[in-house]
Amino acid sequence: MSIIKQIVFLKDKSGAFKLRDDIKSFGYDERTGQYYVQFKKGDNYLHYNPANVDVANYTRQLEPPFRVTRKSDGEVFFHVLGVRVFEGRENNAYRIIYENGSGKNYPADYVSIEEHIDDHRSINVWEYLNEVAKYNVIPVDDDKTVSLADKYAKMEFVAKNSLLEAYLNVDTYGKTTATQSAPIFPFGCNRSQYKAVRNALENNISVIQGPPGTGKTQTILNILANLLLDGKTMEIVSNNNSAVENVKEKLESTGLDFLCAQLGRASNKKVFVDGQTGLFPDMESWKLDNPKKVRQEAVALSRELQELYESQEKLALCSERLTEYRRQVERFPKKIEIKRQWPVGILENVSFSTNCTINVESASKCCLC
């Protein structure tokens, strides 16, 4: 079987490059400075200007394991034996080799090729987690249990450059580029929620935890708002249906439920599909006369909010230290109060980068600068 070394892209009438698999003969004529093409269904040669031709040359073959999926819907390609990579001036392509020996060419924007992690640290941590999972049992409804090992068994593939790899290997973990110069908070926030939203937008992985009533759903809604503003789509998943429903209910209360589709269960999908009427809310009032100015004002308010929370943190820290210094003063022996002498250790503690001063003459009175 001959090995294909080139994949040809030709411009169509719309001016877009298209991968052509129906070429019988192809080459470059140095005398005319043009490419000649003979298609399988024709006898004549057609000539193309080099600007209308992009030749993707074979560069490498990917080593298994790998996963091939269709970008449009995530459909997985099965029985794949090998993947060959072709790179052109503007277009790249893959040739998928199947177990039966056949092969098919695909433009790079049609399929997604994910390679399995290959660094030893990530693999070792993954194997460790799989082993530990065997001893973890999760209680579910009706007195049933689910082994965590069963969940891991379904995750045989860990893609390179995925969030899971970042979790497995701290050396590959990095911060994302902040999507917004300053986040917005249309659902309100407090100091801890502000920090949680910023961390979520600036990091690949973020864990937000807290007891009921601390505003986790509110934080999720603010994260959603910032991602929507950046033109992104989101997926909210949970092993608890009520958690997802809670987010949807909050969006419904603000008239934004049309932005989401509650899926998961087959019944949820049916309700969503059957409920599509093709009608959308009147968003005429959403239009802004000067969106750039509004955005600038939102950024300014967000930065002002950040400064306010930073000041609150400093104030809380100083208050904490002040309380501690007062406690130490109350424990001083009376002889030290009479002699007006302070132990060297106490003086060192008072002097390091605090905005607090203590009046030695009256230890019970302190002022916060």
N, C-alpha and C positions, 0 to 999 in steps of 0.2 A: 504494500500500500504506500503510495507516494505521500510525502509529508508536505502539506501546504505551507509555503513560506511567506505568502502575501495575501492580504485581504484588501479588496479595492472598494473605495467609496466614490460615487459619482454624483455630481449635482443634478437634481431634477429640475423641472420647469419652474418650481417655486423658489429655486435657489438654495435648497437644503440638501446636505449630503445624505445619500442613501447607500447602505451596504448592498452590493450587488453580488449575488451568488450564481447568477445566470450567465456568467462570462465564459466563453469557450477559449478565446485567445486574447492576450493582452501584452502590450509592450510600449516602448518609447522610441520614437523616430527622431534621431538626433538631427537629421537633415531639415525636417520641418519644425522641430521643437514642440511636437505634439504627441499625445498618447494615442495609440490606435486600439480599438476595442472591437472584438467580434463576439456577438452574443450567441447563445446556444440555438436560438430559434431564427437566426439569420445567417446569410452567407456573406454579406457585405461587411466591410470594416468601417467603423465610424471613428472620427477623429475628435479629440477633446483637448481644449486648452489646459495646460498644467494647473491653472487656477481652479478648474472645475474637477480636478482629480486629486484624491488623497489616498496614497498607498500606505497601508498599515503593515509594517514588517514584523515578522516573528521575533520576539525578544527573549522569551523564557517560558518554561513549563512549570506550573505550580505543583508542589509536592503535596500529596494527601496527608492528613485529612483536610477537606475543605467542604464548604456548603455553597451550592449554587441556587439562587432564588430569583424569581421574576420581580423586578422592581415595582411594577404596577400593582400587584396584589400580594406579593410575598410568597407566591406558590413555589414550593421546593422542587428542584429537578432531581429525580431519582435515577439510580443505576448509572451514575456518572463515574467514569474511570479516570479521566484526566482533563485538565484545563490548560490550554495554550494561550499565551498573551500576545497580542499584536498591537503595535503602537505606530500611529501615523502623525502627520503634521498637525492635524486638528482633531482627528477621530481615532479612538481606540476600539479594539474588538477582542472577542474571545472565541476560541473554537472549542466547543464542548465535545469530548470524546466519550461515547457511551460504551457500556460493557459488551454490547454485541458487535463492537468494532466500527459502528457508524459514527459520523461526526457532523456537527452543524455549527455554522458561524452566527454570532450574535453581536450587534453593536454594544459597546460598553454601557450605553444609557438604557439598555433593555434588561440586562441581567446584573445581579450583584454577586460578587465572588467574595466569600469570607473564608479566610484561612484560620485554622485552629491555632491556639496559642502554642508557642514552642520554647519559651524561656523556662528554664528549670525552676525558678522561684515560683512562678505562677502555677506550674504543673504540680509542684510539691504541695503548695497550699490547697489546691483544688482536691488533690488526693486525700489530704488530711481532713478536709471538710466532709468529703464523701464517707470517710471512715467513721468520723464522729457522728454523722447523721444516722448511722445504724443503731445508735443508742438513744436517739431522740424519738419520742412518741408524742404526737399531738392529739389531745382530746378533741373530739367533734361532737355534734349532736347525737342524741339517742345512745349515749354511753359507748359510742364507737371511737376508735382511734385510727390515726393515720401515721404511718412511719415516714419520717423525714427522708429516709433513704429512698423511698419510692419516688419522691419528688426529684431527688438528685439523679436517679436512674433515667429520668426523662430528659435530662440536660447533659447529653453525652458530648455536645459540641460547645466549645467556648471560643468565640471569635476574637481574633486579634483586634486591638484598638477599641474593644467594647468596654462598657462600663464595668462589666464583670471582671475583665482583665485588670482594670484600674483598681478594683477592690482587692483582687488577689495579690497584686504586686504594687506596693506603695511607691516603688521607684518610677512606675509608669503613670502614677496618679498626678494629675495637674489641674490647675484651675482653668476654667473656661474664660473666654473674653466676655466681660460683662455686656449683656445685651442692651442695657440702657445706661446712660451716663448717671442717671438717678432714678430709682424705682418710683412708681406711683402707688398710691394706697387708696383706691376708690372705696374699699370696704372698711376703712379705718384700721388703726393698729395701735399697739402700745410699744414700749421700748424693746421687749424681747421679741415681739412679732416682727418689728422692723429689722432686727438683726437676722432673724430666721429667713425673711424674704431675700435680703441681700446675699446671705450665704447660699441660698438655693440657686440664685441667679448667677453667682460667680464661681460655683463649684460643680464638678461633674456629679458628685454624689453628696447628698445632704440628708441627715437624719434629724427629724423634728419630733420630739416626744414631750408629753405632758399629760397630766390627769384631765379628766373631763371638765369642760368649762374654761379651759385656759386659752381657747381661741385657735385651735389647730385648723378647724374648717375655715375660719376667717383668714388664716395665713395661706391656706391652699387657694382660696379665691383671689387673694392679692397676687399670688404667684401666677395664676391663670391670666389675670388681667395684664400683667407685664409681658407674658409670653405672647398673648394675643396682639398686644401693641407692637410686638416685634415680628408679627406675621407668621407665627409658628402654630402648629397644631399640638394637641396634648392628648394623652390617654391616662385616665385615672382608674387604677385597679386596686382591688382589695379582696381579701378572703372573707370579708364581712360585707354583705350586700347593703346593710343599713348605713355603712360609712359612705358608700358611693351615693346612695339615695339622699343622704344628708346634704352633700354638696349640690346635687341637682335641685333639691328643695330650696336651698339658699338662692340659687340662680333664678328659680321660678319666682321667688318673692320679689326679685328686682326686675322681672320681665326679660331675663336673658336666657331662659331655658331653651330657646330655639337654637342656641349656639352649641348645644350638646346633644349627643345621641346615647341613650342608656342601652347598652348591649349586654354581652355576656351570655345570659341564659337565652335559649331559643325563644321562650315566651316574650322576653324583652325585645328581641330582634323583630318578632312578628308585630308587636304593638307599635314599634317605631316605624316599620315599613308601612303598615296599614294606616298609620296616622299622618302620613305625608300628604298634604293637600296642595303643595306647590305655592301656598300663600305665606307671606312673611310679614312681620310687623312693619308698620310705617316708621321708617328710620329717617324721615325727612328732617326731623328735629336734631338728628345726630350731626348734621353737617355744620361745620364751623366756618365762619367768615375768614378767620385768620388762624389756621391750625398751627402754624409755626410759632406764632406769638403765644398761643395757649400752651403749647409744649414747653416753651421757654419758661413760662410762669410755673408750670407743674414741676419742672426741674429745679427752679429756684426754691419753691416751697419744700420740695423733698430734701434739698440740701439744708434748708433752714431747720427742718424737722430733725435731720441727722445731728446738726450742731446742738439742738436742744437736748436730744437724748444723750449725747456725749457729755454735756454739762450736767445732766442729771446723774450720770454715772460717776463723774468726778465728785459731785456733791455727796452722793451716797458713800463714796469711798472715804472722803474727808470726815463725814459724820461717823463712820465706823471707827476711824482712827481716833477721832476726838473722844468717843465713848471709851475706847480702850485706854487712852491717856488719863482720862478722869478716873477710871477704875484704878490705874496704877498710883495716881496721886493719893487716892483715899487709903491706899494700903501703906503709904510711907510711914515709917516710925515718927513719932512726935519730935524726936530729937533732930531729925533731918529738917522738919518744918521750922523748928526754932533757929537752927544754924543757917537756914536758907541755902543748904548744900544739896546738889543733885548728883546722883551716881553717874559716872561717865557713860555707862550703857544706856541709860534713859535719854541722855542728851543726844547720843548717836541716833537713837530711834526717832527722836523728835525732828532731827535735822534732815532726814532723807526725803527729798522731793515731795513734801506735803505742803498744802496751802493753809496749814493750821499753825497758830501760835498760842502758847500757853503763858498766862500771866503768873509768874513765879510768886508774886506778892500775895495773890489770892488764888490758890489752886482750884477753887471751886468755880472760878469765872474763866471762860475761854471765849475767844472770838474767832470766827471763821473768815479768813480773808478771801 
